[in-house]
């Protein structure tokens, strides 16, 4: 097995993503001893495999794990505060979602027409699109859906499957739109679903 990496190996993205993923699952769905073990063990296995393959040093994976766990816990606590705030201020959430979405869409159109640089503004446009979709998704959930996280597992899986369908449909239809505008809409739908 010839494994050779290119570029910087600091921090380990695999370690960070696995720590973030399994921490998110623990915080949202599986708050029990098994969930905690999975949250700790699988990212450690992923981190160890990266070192065994010679792709990372120990500091790379430790920082990756720290970032994954840390950012997820911070984001989750901010998300809970944001949900509470938006639940009590629904008109403000509509305004925030609309403004961030409009700015992102304008940036996307300007990048498509090459009026502004794609390199300089793409990350900002994507971030605003994700923010707009997240706020819109929280608004829709609080206003119409009112999901309970204590639902049965089969119901959670069904919700997830039904949530992926609009993203798949959007992806198919958006493949024919200009690249930057399609990316805006795709990120909006993904974060709305999340």
Secondary structure, 3 states (H helix, E strand, C coil): CCCCCCCCCCCCHHHHHHHHHHHHHHHHCCCCHHHHHHHHHHHHHHHHHHHHCCCCCHHHHHHHHHHHHHHHHHHHHHHHHHHHHHHHCHHHHHHHHHHHHHHHHHHHHHHHCCCCCHHHHHHHHHHHHHHHHHHHHHHHHHHHHCCCCCCCHHHHHHHHHHHHHHHHHHHHHHCCCCHHHHHHHHHHHHHHHC
